[in-house]
Amino acid sequence: MPEFHGRSAVVTGGAHGIGAAIAQTLVKSGLRVVVADLLDAEGTATAESIGPTALFRHLDVTDESGWRQVLDDAEANFGPLAVLVNNAGIVDFGRIESESPAMFRHVVDVNLFGAWLGMHLAARRLRANGDGVIVNISSTAGLVGYSGIAGYVASKWGLRGLTKAAALELGDAGIRVCSVHPGPIHTPMTAGFDASIASGQPLPRFGEPEEVAAMVGFIVTDATFSTGSEFVIDGGATAGMTLVAPAQAHGTW
């Protein structure tokens, strides 16, 4: 198990939901965490609820100077950077022919470019520090297609590929890079979703942020021979389709 005491982590989109749960989990592994988000009040409250091993910093993940300041603050307050979790993400609902070009670009900028920018700047620090872990929170939308959220799907598939490219480039420095692919999770982003969308899964329910956080914690502390890997936490949604044969059916397939 890596030794993280005296080292720092940054979690983007950390104000609530999955990001907040991840921050809380990483602190339990000995890391001290910067909760980074646009939501100042919620982010401050989350960091304060964790205690002195966490602090909040405002961050627009598409802003390079903001990233530099957050990484500087993480190392100045909590020690050499060890972990980056790119969790910040947004979704826009609209079909390809109706979604505006500006919104499509905005989704890709936040979900994909923002993660790349964080990796671009954090990787140099991790290399200098001798090792590290980068976890990119993708989605089942980075494994299969979904109708009506093309920008989100494109960005999450891109994040999956970016993870693999980074794993190849950074492995020689002892830096592991993995992606996590949640299915429907109870978060503010899914607050308006009908629970029936999970009814066809082998585990017919929404997941909880703490379940995703536990997966991230495993990747950071225990999955020490995994890099470029995809960790799926979706209630079995992407496993395939359950075929229910008619009661009177006979014969072979």
C-alpha positions as CSV (number, residue, x, y, z in Angstrom):
1,M,0.0,0.0,0.0
2,P,1.4,3.4,-0.9
3,E,2.4,5.8,1.9
4,F,0.4,9.0,1.6
5,H,0.9,10.5,5.1
6,G,2.2,14.1,4.7
7,R,1.1,14.3,1.0
8,S,-1.8,16.1,-0.7
9,A,-4.6,15.3,-3.1
10,V,-6.9,17.4,-5.2
11,V,-10.5,16.5,-6.0
12,T,-12.3,18.6,-8.6
13,G,-16.1,18.9,-8.4
14,G,-15.6,18.1,-4.7
15,A,-18.3,20.3,-3.2
16,H,-21.0,17.6,-3.1
17,G,-22.1,14.3,-4.4
18,I,-19.4,11.9,-5.7
19,G,-16.6,14.4,-5.3
20,A,-17.4,15.1,-1.6
21,A,-17.5,11.4,-0.9
22,I,-14.2,10.9,-2.6
23,A,-12.5,13.7,-0.6
24,Q,-13.8,12.1,2.7
25,T,-12.5,8.7,1.6
26,L,-9.1,9.9,0.6
27,V,-8.6,11.6,4.0
28,K,-9.2,8.2,5.7
29,S,-6.2,6.8,3.7
30,G,-3.9,9.5,5.2
31,L,-4.1,12.1,2.4
32,R,-4.9,15.7,3.0
33,V,-7.3,17.0,0.4
34,V,-8.0,20.2,-1.5
35,V,-11.7,20.3,-2.4
36,A,-11.9,22.2,-5.6
37,D,-15.1,23.5,-7.2
38,L,-17.0,26.5,-8.5
39,L,-19.6,26.2,-5.7
40,D,-17.9,28.2,-3.0
41,A,-20.5,27.8,-0.2
42,E,-21.0,24.1,-0.6
43,G,-17.3,23.4,-1.1
44,T,-16.4,25.4,2.0
45,A,-19.0,23.4,4.0
46,T,-17.7,20.1,2.7
47,A,-14.1,20.9,3.6
48,E,-15.1,22.2,7.0
49,S,-17.1,19.0,7.7
50,I,-14.0,16.9,7.0
51,G,-11.9,19.0,9.3
52,P,-8.3,20.3,9.3
53,T,-7.1,17.7,6.8
54,A,-9.2,19.4,4.0
55,L,-9.5,22.9,2.6
56,F,-11.6,24.4,-0.2
57,R,-10.4,26.3,-3.2
58,H,-12.4,27.9,-5.9
59,L,-11.6,26.3,-9.3
60,D,-12.9,26.6,-12.9
61,V,-11.2,23.5,-14.4
62,T,-10.9,25.2,-17.8
63,D,-8.7,28.0,-16.3
64,E,-5.0,27.3,-16.3
65,S,-4.1,29.9,-13.8
66,G,-6.7,28.6,-11.4
67,W,-5.3,25.1,-11.7
68,R,-1.8,26.4,-11.0
69,Q,-3.0,28.2,-7.8
70,V,-4.9,25.1,-6.6
71,L,-1.9,22.9,-7.0
72,D,0.4,25.4,-5.4
73,D,-2.0,25.7,-2.4
74,A,-2.3,21.9,-2.1
75,E,1.5,21.5,-1.8
76,A,2.0,24.6,0.3
77,N,-0.6,23.5,2.9
78,F,-0.6,19.8,2.7
79,G,2.7,18.5,1.3
80,P,3.8,17.0,-2.1
81,L,1.0,16.1,-4.4
82,A,0.2,12.4,-4.5
83,V,-3.3,12.1,-6.0
84,L,-5.4,14.0,-8.5
85,V,-9.1,13.0,-9.0
86,N,-10.7,14.7,-12.0
87,N,-14.4,14.5,-11.0
88,A,-15.8,17.8,-12.2
89,G,-18.4,17.3,-14.9
90,I,-21.5,18.7,-16.4
91,V,-24.3,17.4,-18.7
92,D,-26.5,19.1,-21.3
93,F,-29.7,17.4,-22.6
94,G,-30.3,17.9,-26.3
95,R,-30.3,15.9,-29.5
96,I,-27.4,16.5,-32.0
97,E,-29.5,18.5,-34.4
98,S,-30.9,20.8,-31.6
99,E,-28.1,21.3,-29.1
100,S,-26.2,24.5,-29.6
101,P,-22.6,24.4,-30.7
102,A,-21.7,26.6,-27.7
103,M,-23.2,24.2,-25.2
104,F,-21.6,21.1,-26.8
105,R,-18.2,22.8,-26.7
106,H,-18.8,23.9,-23.1
107,V,-19.6,20.3,-22.0
108,V,-16.4,19.0,-23.7
109,D,-14.4,21.8,-22.3
110,V,-15.3,21.1,-18.7
111,N,-15.4,17.3,-18.9
112,L,-12.5,16.6,-21.1
113,F,-10.3,19.6,-21.6
114,G,-10.6,20.5,-17.8
115,A,-9.3,17.0,-16.9
116,W,-6.5,17.2,-19.5
117,L,-5.4,20.6,-18.1
118,G,-5.3,19.2,-14.6
119,M,-3.3,16.2,-15.7
120,H,-1.0,18.4,-17.8
121,L,0.0,20.5,-14.8
122,A,-0.2,17.8,-12.1
123,A,1.9,15.2,-13.9
124,R,5.0,17.4,-13.7
125,R,4.6,17.6,-9.9
126,L,3.9,13.9,-9.5
127,R,6.9,13.1,-11.6
128,A,9.1,15.3,-9.5
129,N,7.6,13.7,-6.3
130,G,8.5,10.2,-7.5
131,D,5.0,8.7,-8.0
132,G,1.3,9.3,-7.8
133,V,-2.2,8.4,-8.9
134,I,-4.6,10.1,-11.3
135,V,-8.2,9.0,-11.3
136,N,-10.5,10.3,-14.0
137,I,-14.2,10.0,-13.3
138,S,-15.8,9.0,-16.6
139,S,-19.2,7.3,-16.9
140,T,-20.9,4.3,-18.4
141,A,-21.5,7.0,-21.1
142,G,-17.7,6.5,-21.8
143,L,-18.4,2.8,-22.5
144,V,-21.7,2.8,-24.4
145,G,-23.7,5.4,-26.2
146,Y,-26.8,7.3,-24.9
147,S,-29.3,9.3,-26.9
148,G,-29.9,13.0,-26.1
149,I,-26.6,13.8,-24.4
150,A,-24.1,13.6,-27.2
151,G,-21.7,16.1,-25.7
152,Y,-21.5,14.2,-22.4
153,V,-21.0,10.9,-24.2
154,A,-18.3,12.3,-26.4
155,S,-16.4,13.9,-23.5
156,K,-16.6,10.7,-21.4
157,W,-15.4,8.5,-24.2
158,G,-12.6,11.0,-24.7
159,L,-11.7,10.9,-21.0
160,R,-11.5,7.1,-21.2
161,G,-9.0,7.4,-24.1
162,L,-7.1,10.2,-22.4
163,T,-6.7,8.0,-19.4
164,K,-5.0,5.2,-21.4
165,A,-2.7,7.6,-23.2
166,A,-1.6,9.2,-20.0
167,A,-1.0,5.7,-18.4
168,L,1.3,4.9,-21.2
169,E,3.2,8.2,-20.9
170,L,3.5,8.4,-17.2
171,G,4.1,4.8,-16.1
172,D,7.9,5.2,-16.2
173,A,7.6,7.8,-13.5
174,G,5.6,5.4,-11.2
175,I,2.4,7.4,-11.9
176,R,-0.8,5.3,-12.3
177,V,-3.8,6.6,-14.3
178,C,-7.2,4.9,-14.2
179,S,-10.8,5.7,-15.1
180,V,-13.9,5.1,-13.1
181,H,-17.2,4.5,-14.9
182,P,-20.3,5.0,-12.7
183,G,-23.8,4.2,-13.8
184,P,-26.8,6.1,-12.3
185,I,-25.7,7.5,-8.9
186,H,-27.7,9.5,-6.4
187,T,-26.2,13.0,-6.9
188,P,-27.5,16.5,-7.6
189,M,-27.0,15.8,-11.3
190,T,-29.4,12.9,-11.3
191,A,-31.9,14.4,-8.8
192,G,-34.6,14.7,-11.5
193,F,-34.1,11.3,-13.0
194,D,-36.9,8.7,-12.8
195,A,-35.8,5.7,-10.6
196,S,-37.1,3.4,-13.3
197,I,-34.0,4.0,-15.5
198,A,-32.2,1.5,-13.2
199,S,-35.0,-1.1,-13.2
200,G,-33.4,-3.1,-16.0
201,Q,-30.0,-3.5,-14.3
202,P,-29.0,-6.7,-12.5
203,L,-28.9,-4.5,-9.4
204,P,-32.0,-2.5,-10.0
205,R,-31.2,0.7,-8.0
206,F,-29.2,3.9,-8.1
207,G,-25.7,3.7,-6.6
208,E,-24.6,6.0,-3.8
209,P,-21.6,8.4,-3.9
210,E,-19.9,6.5,-1.1
211,E,-19.9,3.4,-3.3
212,V,-18.0,5.3,-6.1
213,A,-15.7,6.8,-3.5
214,A,-14.9,3.3,-2.2
215,M,-13.9,2.3,-5.7
216,V,-11.6,5.3,-6.0
217,G,-10.1,4.6,-2.6
218,F,-9.3,1.0,-3.7
219,I,-7.7,2.3,-6.9
220,V,-5.5,4.8,-5.0
221,T,-4.4,2.5,-2.1
222,D,-4.7,-1.1,-3.2
223,A,-4.9,-1.4,-7.0
224,T,-1.1,-0.9,-7.3
225,F,-0.6,-3.0,-10.4
226,S,-3.4,-1.3,-12.3
227,T,-2.9,1.5,-14.8
228,G,-4.8,2.5,-17.9
229,S,-7.6,0.4,-16.4
230,E,-11.4,1.0,-16.4
231,F,-13.2,0.4,-13.2
232,V,-17.0,0.0,-13.7
233,I,-19.5,0.7,-11.0
234,D,-22.9,0.5,-12.6
235,G,-25.1,-2.1,-11.0
236,G,-24.3,-4.4,-13.9
237,A,-26.0,-2.0,-16.5
238,T,-23.2,-2.6,-19.1
239,A,-22.9,-6.3,-18.5
240,G,-25.5,-7.0,-21.2
241,M,-29.2,-7.7,-21.6
242,T,-31.2,-10.2,-19.7
243,L,-33.2,-12.4,-22.1
244,V,-36.4,-13.8,-20.6
245,A,-37.7,-16.7,-22.7
246,P,-41.4,-17.4,-23.0
247,A,-42.6,-20.0,-20.6
248,Q,-43.5,-22.5,-23.4
249,A,-40.3,-22.0,-25.3
250,H,-38.3,-25.2,-26.2
251,G,-35.4,-26.1,-28.3
252,T,-31.8,-24.9,-28.6
253,W,-30.2,-21.5,-29.4
